[in-house]
Amino acid sequence: MALRPDELKPVGHFTFACIARLKPGVSLPQAVADLGAVQSNLATSLPGPKIDLRVAIVPLRDQIAARARSGLEVLLAAVGAVLLILSEEPDMLLARHELLESRRGEAK
């Protein structure tokens, strides 16, 4: 799909965001290098004043969980604490039961 000449004219500041998937076997630095080459070619081929194009690749997982990360870590710690408490309770109940049984045995 080709762009018309009027679509190639830069119009102030603009930002594009997209979601893409890397091909299997392509590393993140390799993808950054490839996108850097594309933006360099695009910047030199556009008519008019020189424009500054920049490329940034952020893993989707980091983009989605960036703001929620600390809250999720606190939630994980709380769940871990609850599970730790619950795992100790059966041992305490068993020890109490054995103590009561030994006292009943001594009383007979």
MODELLER restraints for C-alpha pairs under 7 A, 6 or more apart:
rsr = mdl.restraints
at = mdl.atoms
rsr.add(forms.Gaussian(group=physical.xy_distance, feature=features.Distance(at['CA:8:A'], at['CA:46:A']), mean=6.55, stdev=0.5))
rsr.add(forms.Gaussian(group=physical.xy_distance, feature=features.Distance(at['CA:32:A'], at['CA:57:A']), mean=6.76, stdev=0.5))
rsr.add(forms.Gaussian(group=physical.xy_distance, feature=features.Distance(at['CA:35:A'], at['CA:55:A']), mean=6.68, stdev=0.5))
rsr.add(forms.Gaussian(group=physical.xy_distance, feature=features.Distance(at['CA:36:A'], at['CA:55:A']), mean=6.36, stdev=0.5))
rsr.add(forms.Gaussian(group=physical.xy_distance, feature=features.Distance(at['CA:39:A'], at['CA:53:A']), mean=6.29, stdev=0.5))
rsr.add(forms.Gaussian(group=physical.xy_distance, feature=features.Distance(at['CA:43:A'], at['CA:50:A']), mean=6.94, stdev=0.5))
rsr.add(forms.Gaussian(group=physical.xy_distance, feature=features.Distance(at['CA:43:A'], at['CA:51:A']), mean=6.15, stdev=0.5))
rsr.add(forms.Gaussian(group=physical.xy_distance, feature=features.Distance(at['CA:43:A'], at['CA:53:A']), mean=6.80, stdev=0.5))
